Amino acid sequence: MCYCRDTESLTTRRTTAILSGLLSFVLLITSGCDLASRQTDDNTTTIYGAYTAKVRGLDPGDIGDTTSSIIASQMLECLYQYHYLKRPYELIPCLAEDMPTVSADGLTYTIKIKKGVYFTDDVCFADGKGRELVADDFVFAWKRIADIKYLSKNWWIFDNRIVGLDEFREYTKTCKRAADVDYSKEVEGLQMPDKYTLVIKLKKPWPQIVYLLAHLPTAPIAKEAVEYYGKDIINHPVGTGPYKLKRWHKGSYIEMVKNPSFRDEYYPSEGEEADAEFGILADAGRKLPLNDRIIMVLVQETPPLWFLFMQGKIDVSGIPKDNFAEAIDFRGGLTDTMKNRNIRLLTFRDPSTYWLGFNMEDEAVGKNLPLRKAISCAVDRDKYIELFTNNRAEAAYGIIPPLMKTYNPDIKNISETSYDPQKAIELVKEAEKIHGGKLPRLRLSMPGTDAVFRQYGEFFKLCFSKVGLDVEIDYMDWPTFQNKIKTKSAQLFSLGWIADYPDEENFLQLFYSKNKSPGPNNFNYFNPEFDRLYEQICVMGDSAERDALYRRAEKIAVKDCPAVFLSHGVAYILVHDWVHNTRPHAFGYGLSQYRRVDTAKRAAYDELLRSLK
């Protein structure tokens, strides 16, 4: 689900909502709208920040990108979540009372729902008062994803998993109108013995199910909200989380405020050994959320975003490539400029992979392996990483990133598509023989229109022209790009993925044929042997045997070359000293509730700026 647009995400994009997981700690620390008039004359505390891509929508059932996910997860919750401080990452209950009870055969999961959890007050409810969450809100949400009339991109999560849910999906195909679908129709695998108990019956073992129950698309949704808002539900998230939407000016800013009906949840009292020493446990036991509101402004260019951060108008930022030397010295530490402003640096390896993807159903590229390999051999990954990330990334030749335990360090040799212009020229000749003549002009879709994306496009165009390939670059905004991918309309496209959960299956599912667009397999890739291995892996628990199968499956996909794998990310994040509890998190969302803002330090920054002039 965690689509990310570009490698610049490793710097500025990661803090401004283009990315996910790790990024959520950034973006949601960074929210900002009325940046010029931040209140300091009352007790209200606000997180200020930015996002750099237009938001397609905030309906959890159809969310499939990190920009929307990071914003929506402040208001919406799932059955489970990741502990904010513990490492290795640990799943803990959120809307569930406890971890699930699992039958001996691994096919039945029984989950108790927390009592006393309420949807936020909203006009969709009687008298405008939010009602209590019940098990049926999950069943309704998942049936909605299964409903073919809804056209959710997240059906891949449940496809062929839950007893009777595929049959419910087939039933919805027989309904003439969306309004004709009967959501009261029973699904055998989704049972509710009482309103606080959910029983899930699986067709086959699914060890990753608990990870998916912590994944935003599986969040509950109130039937009242869907019926009241209709298609406009994408603009009206109604959740149980610590914040609620106050206003959203499209193309300008989003403001969220503390949810007055949020239940009693508290900052964790345990974490890593050094957390107490570094002040990460200073807020242990305090009621969440620790701030009153989040304001996020849309800033689509990196220069103004960097300016806002340096002026103290945004709390957290990545480092744009053109400002790297201003922030980081030759030793890899902070420059005096940053130290004098009391800015902190956080770095961490990102569970991400970026690529140029091929639409394998496209006549020109999908049936011409030498052409795909030529394109891959034409791209100088090291130069790309140097130019666009200031060497804050690792070259990629496969889909599984180094952070995951089954990462294959020999994947470069297996792929046989590393940078080699002469080899690319020879492959182009082979491709022309297969095509039956001169190759047509190719089109590469880029998910952005700003200067950075245009630099990306010109770089790739130059790489391709050197080996005799004619490639036209199409620049478009993020929602338009998403729709193009979803409808299989792109020929080549620039995209990336950040792990939703700590299991390699989350990357390999991008190549499973049943997940083709509008699912996460945007390559529309199909290989029967890969599918067979993937289906075998999906029913296996963690083991050395499963790890070996992960590597075998990756090799198959890599040899078929459905993408030019470019890089794996390393994030550099700058944090103003008034933001506390900034623990990076690879898989968590909804993390702004843990941040604490020191308004006195923030107010003192203006005086500090004057003294530095």
Secondary structure, 3 states (H helix, E strand, C coil): CCEECCHHHHCHHHHCCCCCCHHHHHHCCCECCCHHHCCCCCCCCEEEEEECCCCCCCCHHHCCEHHHHHHHCCCCCCCEEECCCCCCCCEEECCECCCCEECCCCCEEEEEECCCCECCCCCCCHHHCCCECCCHHHHHHHHHHHCCCCCCCCHHHCCCCECCHHHHHHHHHCCCCHHHCCCCCCCCCEECCCCCEEEEEECCCCCCHHHHCCCHHHCCCCHHHHHHHHHHHHHCCCCCCCEEEEEEECCCEEEEEECCCCCCCECCCCCCCCCCCCCCCCCCCCECCCCCEEEEEECCCHHHHHHHHHCCCCCEECCCHHHHHHHECCCCCECHHHHHCCEEEEEEECCEEEEEEECCCCHHHHCCHHHHHHHHHHCCHHHHHHHHHCCCEEECCCCCCCCCCCCCCCHHHHHCCCCCHHHHHHHHHHHHHHHCCCCCCEEEEECCCCHHHHHHHHHHHHHHHCCCCCEEEEECCHHHHHHHHHCCCCCEEEEEEECCCCCCHHHHHHHCHHHECCCCECCCCCCHHHHHHHHHHCCCCCCHHHHHHHHHHHHHHHHHCCEEEEEEEEEEEEEECCEECCCCCCCCCCHHHHCEECHHHHHHHHHHHHHHC
